[in-house]
């Protein structure tokens, strides 16, 4: 196995430090807390897939893949005091996206810098190994009305030679997280209708985030 050079390791550490320095000044505003609360949890589109199986009278043929997505605020010691969230996506039992999101906010826009997880190491994230994504991999969300966010997530799993990355379009509400996949090379099956992910488990935000907003109430409730 080829070991990364000292120069590569130093560059990776430098880029991660720069991301943290940029993000650490962001306060936990009500807008940011609302967004984090709404996406914190486990989501999947099983109901959508089952409905398609019945409609097609099939045991396997569906327009949408069965996907499971996890978002959870976690404490990454090496990235403190930045706000960080774990993001995972599964196709059946196959994990094909695993990232740490470094989150900040400016002018009501949520800015997210993804870091690829190459190794977790331990349950407390103290030994997680991270790798910066491309510059154009920034994720953005903004509120379009109360408790509704829209944004884009670039497909950063693509080959490094691709200069213009395709984007997933996302809409986040208290009822579901919806995403439209329309580019042929996506890891997921493309469809004319969006993927509809329903929440199956919500994660509460840590007290360290909400302590400056004692009256904060999750917009989607606690369940």
Secondary structure, 3 states (H helix, E strand, C coil): CCCCCHHHHHHHHHHHHHHHHHHCCCCCCHHHHHHHHHHCEEEECHHHHHHHHHHHCCCCCCCCCCEEEEEEEECCHHHCCCEEEEEEEEECCEEEEEEEEEEEEECCEEEEEEEEEEECCCCCCCCCEEEECCHHHCEEEEEEECCEEEEEEECCCCCCCCCCCCEEEEEECCCCEEEECCCCCCCCCCCCCCEEEEEEEECCCCHHHHCCCCCCCCCCCCC
